[in-house]
Amino acid sequence: MSSADEFKITQIVDNGQVIQLTLIENVSTEPVSQKQMIIENVSNKLDAETKEQVMPLLEAILQAQPTVSVKSYQQTQITMAMPKSRYDNMGRPQVGNIIAASLKKI
């Protein structure tokens, strides 16, 4: 089983013979407010009548708390080394370029 994923090059180290690429998944992450996560979780646990009574109180309490943004997804980072000739055959991608990688389950 294999799948093609896109990775963004974040670092290139060239020692003359071997090229080392550091890649990170090319996905957009959106910060999520911790307050919003709390409100959604409490809202899902309560019935409609209790929600009417509790939510205004909860929102007032959370209003006084600092806003903390949480990343909703932790990206995968990969570091790989290859001969310089292989890197040249790939078209010499640079930092910021996107490359597709086929990850195979062994």
C-alpha positions as CSV (number, residue, x, y, z in Angstrom):
1,M,0.0,0.0,0.0
2,S,1.4,3.4,-0.9
3,S,0.2,7.0,-0.9
4,A,1.6,10.2,-2.4
5,D,2.0,13.0,0.1
6,E,3.4,16.5,-0.5
7,F,6.3,17.8,1.6
8,K,7.8,21.3,1.8
9,I,11.6,21.6,1.9
10,T,12.6,23.5,5.1
11,Q,16.4,22.9,5.1
12,I,19.1,21.7,2.7
13,V,22.6,20.7,3.9
14,D,25.2,20.2,1.1
15,N,28.5,18.7,2.1
16,G,29.7,18.2,-1.4
17,Q,29.0,14.5,-1.8
18,V,25.7,14.1,0.1
19,I,22.7,16.3,0.2
20,Q,20.5,16.2,3.3
21,L,16.9,17.5,3.0
22,T,14.6,18.3,5.9
23,L,11.0,18.1,4.8
24,I,7.7,19.0,6.6
25,E,4.2,17.9,5.5
26,N,2.6,20.5,3.2
27,V,-0.7,20.9,5.1
28,S,-2.4,24.0,6.3
29,T,-2.9,24.1,10.0
30,E,-5.4,26.4,11.7
31,P,-4.9,27.5,15.3
32,V,-8.0,26.7,17.4
33,S,-8.9,28.8,20.4
34,Q,-8.8,26.9,23.7
35,K,-11.9,28.8,24.7
36,Q,-13.8,27.6,21.6
37,M,-12.7,24.0,22.3
38,I,-14.1,24.2,25.8
39,I,-17.4,25.7,24.7
40,E,-17.9,23.1,22.0
41,N,-17.1,20.2,24.3
42,V,-19.4,21.4,27.1
43,S,-22.1,22.2,24.5
44,N,-21.9,18.6,23.2
45,K,-22.4,17.1,26.7
46,L,-25.4,19.1,27.8
47,D,-29.1,18.8,26.9
48,A,-30.9,21.9,25.4
49,E,-32.4,23.1,28.7
50,T,-29.2,22.8,30.7
51,K,-27.2,24.3,27.9
52,E,-29.5,27.5,28.0
53,Q,-28.7,27.9,31.7
54,V,-25.0,27.0,31.7
55,M,-23.6,28.5,28.5
56,P,-24.0,32.2,29.4
57,L,-22.2,31.5,32.7
58,L,-19.4,29.5,31.0
59,E,-18.9,32.2,28.3
60,A,-18.7,34.9,31.1
61,I,-16.1,32.8,32.9
62,L,-14.0,32.2,29.8
63,Q,-14.2,35.8,28.8
64,A,-11.9,36.6,31.8
65,Q,-9.4,33.9,30.7
66,P,-6.5,34.6,28.3
67,T,-6.9,33.2,24.8
68,V,-4.6,30.3,24.1
69,S,-4.4,29.1,20.5
70,V,-3.7,25.4,19.9
71,K,-2.5,23.9,16.7
72,S,-5.0,21.5,15.5
73,Y,-2.6,19.1,13.8
74,Q,1.1,18.2,14.4
75,Q,3.0,18.0,11.1
76,T,5.3,15.2,10.2
77,Q,9.0,16.1,9.7
78,I,11.4,14.0,7.7
79,T,15.1,14.3,7.2
80,M,16.8,12.3,4.4
81,A,20.2,12.1,2.9
82,M,21.0,11.3,-0.8
83,P,23.9,11.4,-3.1
84,K,24.4,14.7,-4.9
85,S,23.8,13.1,-8.3
86,R,20.3,11.9,-7.1
87,Y,19.5,15.4,-5.9
88,D,20.6,16.8,-9.3
89,N,18.4,14.3,-11.1
90,M,15.4,15.6,-9.0
91,G,15.9,19.1,-10.5
92,R,17.8,20.6,-7.5
93,P,14.7,21.7,-5.5
94,Q,15.3,24.6,-3.1
95,V,14.0,25.5,0.3
96,G,10.3,26.3,0.1
97,N,9.7,24.0,-2.9
98,I,7.1,21.3,-2.6
99,I,8.0,17.7,-3.5
100,A,5.7,14.7,-3.7
101,A,6.9,11.6,-1.8
102,S,5.5,8.1,-2.1
103,L,5.5,6.5,1.4
104,K,5.3,2.8,1.3
105,K,4.1,0.7,4.2
106,I,6.6,-2.1,4.8
